[in-house]
Amino acid sequence: MNTRVRWDDLPEQLRRLIETETGPFADAQQMTSGSNCLLGMAMQTVHGDRYFLKGVPDDHRRAIWTQANEALINPSVRDLSAPLEFHISAVGWDVLGFRFLADHRQADLTLGSPDLPLIADTLRRLAAKPARKRLPCEPWRTASPPTPAPTPH
């Protein structure tokens, strides 16, 4: 897993932009699971509101693409996932801010887990949803494939 970035490690301008969306920062709990985002924390404001922040530096093209798609589909899956409250792309970072779901936990994917039927049900519900928007193709997959080197005879 990548080493997580802490609140104080973020550029000050980015922290102020996040606080514009959330209210003043009070505390954060670093997430220990997941490996795709350098910023992964549950943030609490001085007013007691909690948000899950997920972010990557803006030079991580694939992660930026993934986050953009996550933001794009969120309105269609709010009954199955945390609502996205804001998306900030600024000062070298791309950050998604979700409403923190305090009464939820990470699913247990181990064989025989009681979570597996719940996951299957969620996937069935997700598959039944109509596609409202077509997701953009990954930019690095739209380029022409490289020309193979000639094979020596």
N, C-alpha and C positions, 0 to 999 in steps of 0.2 A: 504494500500500500504506500501511496505517496505520503510524505510528511504533511500534516495539515497546517494550513496557515491560520494563525490566530487573529482575532479582531484587531489588535494593535499592530499587526504586521501589514494590514491593508493600507493602501494610500489614504491619507487623511481626507482627500476630496471624495474618494469612493465611500468612506465611512459616513461622511456628511450626506451624500446622495441617498444612501440606505436609510439613514435616520430621517430624511425628508419623507420617506415612504412609511417608516415604522414608528417614529417617535424616538426619543433619546435612548441610547444604549445603556443597559444596566449590567448585564452579565451574559456569558455564553458558555455552553457546554459543547466541547468538541465531539464530533461523531467518530466512533471507532471503527465502523464498518464502511464498506464501499471503497473503491479505489480509483474512481474516474475524476474526482474533483479535488483540487487542492484546498478549496474552502468548503468545509462541511461542518456546520454548527447549528445548534439550537440557540437562537438569540432571544434574550428577554429584554423588554424595554422597562423604563422606570414606571410605566403605567401598568406593568404586569402582562402585557401582550407578548406572545411568543411566536417566533417565526423560524422556519428552517431555511437556512441560507446555503446555497449550493453554487459554487463558482469556480471558474478557471481563468488563467491568464489568456488574453486575446490572441496569443500566438499558437494556441492549441486548436488548430482548425477543425479537427474531427469533433472535439468536445464542444466547440462553439456551434457546429452544425447540429449536434445532438441536443444541446440545450435549446436552440432555436426551435427545433421540432417539438420538444417537450412543451415549450411555451405556446406553440401554435395549436397543439391538440388539447391543452388543458381545459379550455372551456367546454369541450365535448365530453370530458371524462370526470367532471367535478363530483359526480355522484359515486365515483369509484376511487378517487384519489384526493390528495390535498389540493385545495384551491391555490392557484398561483396568484399572488397579490401584486407582484411587480417583477420586471425584468430590466436590469440596468446593464448597459454596455458603455463603459466609460473608463478613462484613465488606465487603460491596459488590462481591464478585467471584464468578464461577462458573468453576471450574478443573477440567479433566480431566487426569488423570495416567496416561499410558500407559507400559508397559515400552518402553524405547528399543530399536529394532531396528538394531543397529550394522552388520549385514551387508546392509542394504537401502538403497536410494536412491530419490529421487523419479523417477517414470516420465517418460520423454521422449515427449511427445504429438505431436511434429512428424511431418509426412507422411513415410512411408518408414522411420520409426524401428523398430528391431528390438524395441522394447518393445510395439508395437501388438498383435502376436499374443498376447503374454502378458496384456495388458490385456483383450483379447477373451475369452481363456480364463477369466480371473478373473471377468469379468462373467457368463459362462455358468454358472460354478460358483455364483456368488452368486444368480443367477436360479433355480437348481435347488433352493435351500434353502427348506424350508417356512417360512412366516410363523408365528412362535411368538406374537408379540404384535402387536396392532393399535396403530399409532402414533397418538397423539392429533392431532387437527386443529389447525392453526395457530390460535391464539386470535383473531387479528385477522381471520381469514377466516370465523369463525362468527357474527360480528355481522351484523345485517340490513344489506343494501346501502343506501346513502343514497338518499333519494327524489330523483329527478331534478327539476330546476327546470322549471316549465312553459315550453313553447315559445311564443314570441310568434307570433301569426297575422297 
